[in-house]
Amino acid sequence: MPIHTLTSSAMKTISSDAPNHSPIPPLQNRIYQSHNTTPAEILSISHRMFVFSPQIVLTHQVPQPSLYTLSLFQKRLKELTSENQRFVMIVNSAGTRKPDNEYRKALVKWLKILEGRLIHACVVTGGSRVLNASAKIILQIVGVQNATFLHTLDEAIEIAIDYRDADIHQNRKLA
């Protein structure tokens, strides 16, 4: 599976940021559970979350989200960020199945834990009304006010960089 292609405007925006262009590890379109996932697949799922650039974490959601894949993402975020580090999260959900109720409840609990650390959430839905609605409901339940729903990953990257830079500037003013 090829990595996303950035438009020239998005490339100009992030070229000075030296982003991490990790390829998206390929996965089958199935539900991954602890009993049916190989060590190589666990690594592929985990590496779908990475530090795109300082204070920006990018996640390419799996085709069919499950509680197991969410737990792998939770562990991965602990590896990628320090306990109190603030960050912008980009979640690329375009082309994924709408998560089930169990997954949504677990996601709500996890997002509440991240409260205070999450500067902004950029959710890429590819224009899917179903994913937009589902993501908005989850974020409203948690009380996440700083979220943007976007059609493309390029848009999300530009917005994430803006929010990260504004947060850095604000923290410098306070220091």
Backbone as JSON, one array per atom type, in Angstrom:
{
  "sequence": "MPIHTLTSSAMKTISSDAPNHSPIPPLQNRIYQSHNTTPAEILSISHRMFVFSPQIVLTHQVPQPSLYTLSLFQKRLKELTSENQRFVMIVNSAGTRKPDNEYRKALVKWLKILEGRLIHACVVTGGSRVLNASAKIILQIVGVQNATFLHTLDEAIEIAIDYRDADIHQNRKLA",
  "N": [[0.85, -1.17, 0.0], [0.74, 2.14, -0.93], [2.26, 5.1, 0.51], [0.6, 8.13, 1.53], [0.18, 10.78, -0.83], [1.54, 13.93, -0.83], [0.29, 17.17, -1.47], [1.73, 19.88, -3.35], [1.51, 22.27, -1.93], [1.08, 21.41, 0.7], [3.45, 20.07, 1.08], [5.29, 22.17, 1.02], [4.54, 23.44, 3.35], [5.27, 21.61, 5.33], [7.9, 20.94, 4.81], [10.02, 22.17, 6.16], [9.66, 21.1, 8.58], [10.68, 18.6, 8.72], [9.3, 15.98, 8.45], [8.28, 12.67, 9.46], [8.11, 10.21, 7.18], [6.82, 7.63, 7.34], [6.0, 4.56, 5.83], [2.7, 3.23, 5.32], [1.96, 0.4, 7.04], [0.89, -2.56, 5.44], [-2.3, -4.16, 5.81], [-4.68, -6.81, 6.21], [-8.17, -6.66, 5.34], [-9.81, -7.18, 7.84], [-11.07, -8.19, 11.1], [-8.93, -7.74, 13.72], [-7.86, -9.67, 16.4], [-6.57, -10.72, 19.62], [-6.14, -13.49, 19.53], [-5.93, -14.14, 16.82], [-3.91, -12.82, 15.54], [-0.79, -12.34, 14.16], [2.68, -12.05, 15.29], [4.04, -10.38, 13.43], [1.9, -8.98, 12.29], [0.99, -7.63, 14.55], [3.11, -5.87, 14.95], [2.89, -4.43, 12.54], [0.38, -3.21, 12.88], [0.84, -1.65, 15.18], [2.8, 0.08, 14.2], [1.38, 1.72, 12.57], [0.84, 3.94, 13.89], [2.69, 6.77, 14.53], [5.3, 9.19, 15.26], [4.87, 11.97, 13.52], [5.99, 14.5, 13.21], [7.73, 16.65, 15.54], [5.71, 16.67, 18.43], [3.43, 15.92, 17.01], [1.36, 13.32, 16.42], [0.62, 10.75, 14.27], [-1.9, 8.63, 13.17], [-2.83, 5.86, 11.3], [-5.75, 4.46, 10.96], [-6.86, 1.06, 11.43], [-8.41, -1.11, 8.96], [-10.74, -2.36, 10.02], [-11.67, -1.45, 12.96], [-10.95, -2.65, 16.28], [-11.29, -3.69, 19.74], [-8.91, -4.84, 20.46], [-7.04, -3.78, 18.59], [-7.19, -1.13, 19.35], [-6.09, -1.29, 21.91], [-3.46, -1.89, 21.21], [-2.74, 0.51, 19.95], [-2.93, 2.22, 22.15], [-0.81, 1.31, 23.78], [1.27, 1.87, 22.02], [1.18, 4.68, 21.85], [2.06, 5.35, 24.4], [4.69, 4.55, 24.15], [5.6, 6.41, 22.3], [5.25, 9.0, 23.32], [5.98, 11.16, 26.11], [4.92, 11.01, 29.56], [3.57, 13.46, 30.31], [3.55, 14.94, 28.04], [2.35, 17.25, 25.66], [0.4, 17.06, 22.68], [-0.58, 17.0, 19.2], [-3.02, 15.09, 17.65], [-3.39, 13.24, 14.77], [-5.78, 11.41, 13.16], [-6.24, 9.14, 10.77], [-8.96, 8.03, 9.45], [-10.18, 7.5, 7.11], [-11.84, 5.45, 4.86], [-12.24, 3.38, 6.64], [-14.13, 0.99, 8.59], [-17.05, 1.86, 10.39], [-16.66, 2.18, 13.87], [-17.66, -0.26, 16.36], [-20.04, -0.3, 19.13], [-18.8, -1.12, 21.56], [-16.11, -0.54, 21.04], [-16.26, 2.24, 20.71], [-16.99, 3.03, 23.32], [-14.7, 2.23, 24.77], [-12.82, 3.85, 23.53], [-13.7, 6.37, 24.3], [-13.12, 6.27, 27.07], [-10.32, 6.14, 26.93], [-9.67, 8.55, 25.64], [-10.47, 10.34, 27.62], [-8.49, 9.94, 29.49], [-6.37, 11.07, 28.17], [-6.92, 13.71, 28.35], [-6.05, 17.12, 28.65], [-3.54, 16.68, 27.66], [-3.91, 16.47, 24.98], [-3.68, 18.57, 22.39], [-5.04, 19.18, 20.05], [-7.33, 17.48, 17.91], [-7.2, 16.03, 14.78], [-9.26, 14.67, 12.55], [-9.44, 12.55, 9.93], [-11.79, 11.77, 7.65], [-12.39, 11.31, 5.09], [-14.62, 12.42, 4.03], [-16.77, 10.88, 4.72], [-19.96, 10.67, 5.87], [-20.99, 9.04, 7.86], [-18.7, 8.28, 9.37], [-17.89, 10.85, 10.14], [-20.07, 11.66, 11.78], [-19.97, 9.68, 13.8], [-17.39, 10.11, 14.9], [-17.68, 12.77, 15.82], [-19.65, 12.47, 17.8], [-18.32, 10.82, 19.67], [-16.17, 12.51, 20.43], [-17.58, 14.67, 21.49], [-18.82, 13.5, 23.71], [-16.61, 13.01, 25.33], [-15.78, 15.54, 25.72], [-13.98, 16.86, 24.18], [-13.09, 19.74, 22.76], [-11.46, 20.81, 20.87], [-11.28, 19.9, 17.89], [-11.04, 18.88, 14.52], [-12.64, 17.98, 11.54], [-11.85, 16.39, 8.62], [-11.42, 16.07, 5.03], [-9.1, 15.19, 3.72], [-5.77, 13.86, 4.23], [-3.68, 15.61, 3.77], [-4.83, 18.13, 4.38], [-5.25, 17.75, 7.11], [-2.64, 17.51, 8.07], [-1.58, 20.08, 7.61], [-3.23, 21.63, 9.31], [-2.71, 20.43, 11.78], [0.0, 21.08, 12.17], [-0.25, 23.86, 12.38], [-1.78, 24.1, 14.79], [-0.06, 22.84, 16.64], [2.19, 24.56, 16.47], [1.03, 26.95, 17.39], [0.44, 26.22, 20.02], [3.01, 25.82, 21.05], [4.0, 28.43, 20.81], [2.23, 29.77, 22.56], [2.91, 28.54, 25.0], [5.51, 29.43, 25.29], [5.07, 32.14, 25.72], [3.89, 32.04, 28.22], [5.94, 31.15, 29.78]],
  "CA": [[0.0, 0.0, 0.0], [1.61, 3.32, -0.99], [1.95, 6.14, 1.48], [-0.18, 9.22, 0.94], [0.91, 11.75, -1.63], [1.27, 15.29, -0.38], [0.22, 18.2, -2.5], [2.9, 20.76, -3.27], [1.31, 23.25, -0.86], [1.3, 20.73, 1.98], [4.88, 19.77, 1.17], [5.96, 23.41, 1.4], [4.21, 23.71, 4.74], [5.93, 20.71, 6.26], [9.27, 20.61, 4.44], [10.93, 22.64, 7.2], [9.35, 20.34, 9.78], [11.35, 17.31, 8.6], [8.34, 14.98, 8.91], [8.55, 11.26, 9.34], [7.26, 9.67, 6.12], [6.73, 6.18, 7.49], [4.97, 3.96, 4.98], [1.59, 2.62, 6.06], [2.08, -1.05, 6.95], [-0.31, -3.17, 4.86], [-3.07, -5.08, 6.63], [-5.87, -7.37, 5.58], [-9.42, -6.04, 5.76], [-10.48, -8.11, 8.76], [-11.01, -7.79, 12.5], [-7.76, -8.31, 14.4], [-8.03, -9.98, 17.82], [-5.33, -11.28, 20.17], [-6.0, -14.9, 19.17], [-5.77, -14.38, 15.39], [-2.99, -11.82, 15.02], [0.6, -12.79, 14.23], [3.61, -11.01, 15.76], [4.3, -9.42, 12.35], [0.71, -8.12, 12.18], [0.99, -6.75, 15.73], [4.08, -4.82, 14.64], [2.31, -3.6, 11.47], [-0.7, -2.39, 13.47], [1.47, -0.66, 16.07], [3.55, 1.08, 13.43], [0.46, 2.62, 11.88], [0.9, 5.14, 14.72], [4.08, 7.21, 14.62], [5.51, 10.63, 15.41], [5.01, 12.56, 12.2], [6.99, 15.53, 13.48], [7.63, 16.92, 16.98], [4.4, 16.93, 19.02], [2.33, 15.51, 16.14], [1.27, 11.87, 16.3], [-0.25, 10.38, 13.16], [-2.38, 7.25, 13.22], [-3.65, 5.35, 10.2], [-6.64, 3.48, 11.57], [-6.97, -0.22, 10.74], [-9.67, -1.14, 8.19], [-11.86, -2.73, 10.88], [-11.21, -1.23, 14.33], [-11.39, -3.58, 17.33], [-10.74, -3.37, 21.05], [-7.51, -5.28, 20.47], [-6.2, -2.81, 17.88], [-7.16, 0.07, 20.19], [-5.11, -1.52, 22.98], [-2.13, -1.77, 20.61], [-2.5, 1.94, 19.76], [-2.7, 2.81, 23.47], [0.57, 0.97, 24.15], [2.17, 2.57, 21.11], [1.24, 6.09, 22.23], [2.92, 5.42, 25.59], [6.07, 4.45, 23.66], [5.95, 7.57, 21.48], [5.16, 10.28, 24.02], [6.23, 11.1, 27.54], [3.7, 11.02, 30.37], [2.86, 14.74, 30.34], [3.77, 15.66, 26.78], [1.18, 17.69, 24.89], [0.57, 16.73, 21.28], [-1.71, 17.01, 18.28], [-3.25, 13.75, 17.12], [-4.07, 13.08, 13.47], [-6.29, 10.05, 12.98], [-6.72, 8.93, 9.41], [-10.0, 6.99, 9.47], [-10.78, 7.39, 5.77], [-11.91, 4.09, 4.33], [-12.4, 2.36, 7.67], [-15.49, 0.66, 9.01], [-17.52, 2.56, 11.6], [-16.41, 1.33, 15.03], [-18.84, -0.74, 17.08], [-20.34, 0.37, 20.4], [-17.77, -1.47, 22.54], [-14.92, 0.21, 20.68], [-16.52, 3.64, 21.01], [-16.94, 3.2, 24.78], [-13.29, 2.13, 25.18], [-12.16, 5.04, 23.01], [-14.11, 7.48, 25.17], [-12.33, 6.14, 28.3], [-8.93, 6.46, 26.61], [-9.57, 9.99, 25.37], [-10.56, 11.05, 28.9], [-7.17, 9.82, 30.1], [-5.49, 11.98, 27.43], [-7.36, 15.09, 28.57], [-4.98, 17.98, 29.11], [-2.36, 16.45, 26.83], [-4.3, 16.55, 23.58], [-3.8, 19.96, 21.96], [-6.07, 19.22, 19.0], [-7.52, 16.23, 17.17], [-7.54, 16.16, 13.37], [-9.81, 13.39, 12.15], [-9.64, 12.45, 8.48], [-12.87, 10.81, 7.39], [-12.59, 11.16, 3.65], [-15.94, 12.93, 3.68], [-17.81, 9.93, 5.1], [-20.9, 11.24, 6.84], [-21.11, 8.09, 8.97], [-17.51, 8.44, 10.22], [-17.97, 12.2, 10.72], [-21.04, 11.65, 12.88], [-19.46, 8.82, 14.87], [-16.26, 10.8, 15.54], [-18.19, 13.94, 16.53], [-20.33, 12.0, 19.02], [-17.29, 10.37, 20.62], [-15.42, 13.65, 20.94], [-18.48, 15.47, 22.32], [-19.0, 12.78, 24.98], [-15.4, 13.2, 26.11], [-15.61, 16.96, 25.97], [-12.91, 17.41, 23.35], [-13.59, 20.89, 22.01], [-10.52, 21.13, 19.81], [-11.24, 18.83, 16.9], [-11.38, 19.25, 13.16], [-12.97, 16.83, 10.7], [-11.31, 16.76, 7.32], [-11.55, 15.13, 3.92], [-7.83, 14.64, 3.28], [-4.64, 13.85, 5.13], [-2.93, 16.85, 3.55], [-5.49, 19.18, 5.17], [-5.02, 17.45, 8.52], [-1.24, 17.81, 8.37], [-1.43, 21.54, 7.69], [-3.92, 22.12, 10.51], [-1.97, 19.91, 12.95], [1.21, 21.9, 12.34], [-0.68, 25.17, 12.88], [-2.15, 23.99, 16.21], [1.15, 22.55, 17.4], [2.99, 25.78, 16.53], [0.33, 27.91, 18.26], [0.61, 25.76, 21.39], [4.4, 26.1, 21.41], [4.08, 29.88, 20.98], [1.49, 30.11, 23.78], [3.68, 28.09, 26.16], [6.68, 30.33, 25.41], [4.57, 33.38, 26.31], [3.61, 31.79, 29.63], [7.18, 30.81, 30.51]],
  "C": [[0.9, 1.24, 0.0], [1.26, 4.3, 0.12], [1.21, 7.26, 0.76], [0.74, 10.14, 0.14], [0.54, 13.14, -1.15], [1.19, 16.23, -1.56], [1.42, 19.1, -2.34], [2.74, 21.79, -2.15], [1.54, 22.62, 0.51], [2.77, 20.42, 2.16], [5.66, 21.02, 1.57], [5.74, 23.71, 2.88], [5.05, 22.87, 5.68], [7.39, 20.44, 5.93], [10.27, 21.05, 5.51], [10.72, 21.87, 8.5], [10.05, 18.99, 9.82], [10.45, 16.17, 9.09], [8.84, 13.55, 8.69], [7.59, 10.69, 8.29], [7.21, 8.15, 6.2], [5.67, 5.63, 6.56], [3.89, 3.31, 5.85], [1.73, 1.11, 5.93], [0.78, -1.67, 6.42], [-0.98, -4.14, 5.84], [-4.23, -5.64, 5.81], [-7.1, -6.65, 6.12], [-10.21, -7.06, 6.58], [-10.37, -7.57, 10.18], [-9.84, -8.52, 13.15], [-8.07, -8.46, 15.88], [-6.74, -10.63, 18.32], [-5.09, -12.72, 19.71], [-5.72, -15.14, 17.68], [-4.78, -13.4, 14.73], [-1.55, -12.29, 15.23], [1.49, -11.69, 14.81], [3.93, -9.96, 14.68], [3.12, -8.47, 12.17], [0.62, -7.16, 13.36], [1.94, -5.58, 15.48], [3.53, -3.87, 13.57], [1.22, -2.69, 12.01], [-0.09, -1.29, 14.32], [2.16, 0.45, 15.3], [2.68, 1.93, 12.51], [0.28, 3.91, 12.68], [2.37, 5.51, 14.86], [4.14, 8.72, 14.83], [5.8, 11.17, 14.02], [6.06, 13.65, 12.22], [6.81, 15.88, 14.96], [6.22, 17.35, 17.4], [3.22, 16.66, 18.08], [2.4, 13.99, 15.97], [0.23, 11.57, 15.23], [-0.61, 8.92, 13.27], [-3.2, 6.95, 11.98], [-4.46, 4.21, 10.79], [-6.63, 2.18, 10.76], [-8.31, -0.28, 10.02], [-10.91, -1.47, 9.02], [-11.41, -2.61, 12.34], [-11.78, -2.26, 15.31], [-10.79, -3.14, 18.65], [-9.26, -3.75, 21.12], [-6.61, -4.27, 19.75], [-6.12, -1.49, 18.67], [-6.14, -0.11, 21.31], [-3.68, -1.44, 22.45], [-1.77, -0.3, 20.38], [-2.23, 2.63, 21.1], [-1.27, 2.55, 23.94], [1.56, 1.75, 23.3], [2.29, 4.06, 21.49], [2.11, 6.29, 23.47], [4.39, 5.35, 25.18], [6.52, 5.75, 22.99], [5.99, 8.9, 22.22], [5.51, 10.09, 25.49], [4.9, 11.31, 28.27], [2.9, 12.32, 30.3], [2.99, 15.54, 29.05], [2.45, 16.01, 26.1], [1.45, 17.4, 23.42], [-0.73, 16.91, 20.51], [-1.82, 15.59, 17.72], [-3.96, 13.86, 15.77], [-4.5, 11.64, 13.4], [-6.87, 9.96, 11.58], [-7.68, 7.73, 9.41], [-10.65, 6.79, 8.11], [-10.72, 5.94, 5.3], [-12.05, 3.0, 5.37], [-13.87, 2.12, 7.97], [-15.82, 1.47, 10.27], [-17.28, 1.64, 12.8], [-17.7, 0.93, 15.74], [-18.95, -0.03, 18.44], [-19.27, 0.11, 21.46], [-16.5, -0.65, 22.3], [-15.1, 1.69, 21.04], [-16.43, 3.93, 22.51], [-15.49, 3.17, 25.28], [-12.51, 3.36, 24.72], [-12.48, 6.26, 23.87], [-13.27, 7.45, 26.46], [-10.88, 6.56, 28.05], [-8.75, 7.96, 26.39], [-9.68, 10.81, 26.65], [-9.22, 11.02, 29.63], [-6.2, 10.82, 29.46], [-5.83, 13.46, 27.65], [-6.22, 15.92, 29.17], [-3.7, 17.81, 28.3], [-2.67, 16.66, 25.35], [-4.56, 18.01, 23.2], [-4.97, 20.09, 20.99], [-6.15, 17.84, 18.36], [-7.93, 16.57, 15.75], [-8.0, 14.79, 12.9], [-10.11, 13.42, 10.66], [-10.67, 11.36, 8.24], [-13.11, 10.59, 5.9], [-13.95, 11.63, 3.19], [-17.08, 11.99, 4.04], [-18.7, 10.54, 6.18], [-21.04, 10.34, 8.07], [-19.93, 8.23, 9.92], [-17.49, 9.82, 10.87], [-18.88, 12.2, 11.94], [-20.53, 10.84, 14.06], [-18.33, 9.52, 15.63], [-16.75, 12.0, 16.35], [-18.87, 13.54, 17.84], [-19.32, 11.59, 20.07], [-16.58, 11.56, 21.25], [-16.29, 14.55, 21.81], [-18.69, 14.82, 23.69], [-17.81, 13.04, 25.9], [-15.2, 14.65, 26.49], [-14.46, 17.57, 25.21], [-13.51, 18.52, 22.49], [-12.73, 21.18, 20.78], [-10.38, 19.96, 18.84], [-11.67, 19.39, 15.55], [-11.6, 17.98, 12.36], [-12.67, 17.2, 9.26], [-11.5, 15.66, 6.28], [-10.22, 14.45, 3.61], [-6.76, 14.71, 4.36], [-3.8, 15.11, 4.98], [-3.51, 18.0, 4.37], [-5.18, 18.99, 6.65], [-3.59, 17.8, 8.93], [-1.04, 19.32, 8.53], [-2.05, 22.09, 8.97], [-3.18, 21.66, 11.76], [-0.73, 20.75, 13.22], [0.84, 23.28, 12.89], [-1.02, 25.12, 14.37], [-0.95, 23.7, 17.09], [1.99, 23.82, 17.57], [2.35, 26.84, 17.44], [0.49, 27.52, 19.72], [2.03, 26.05, 21.88], [4.56, 27.6, 21.69], [3.4, 30.32, 22.28], [2.29, 29.72, 25.02], [4.93, 28.92, 26.37], [6.26, 31.65, 26.07], [4.36, 33.22, 27.83], [4.87, 31.56, 30.44], [7.96, 31.99, 30.96]]
}
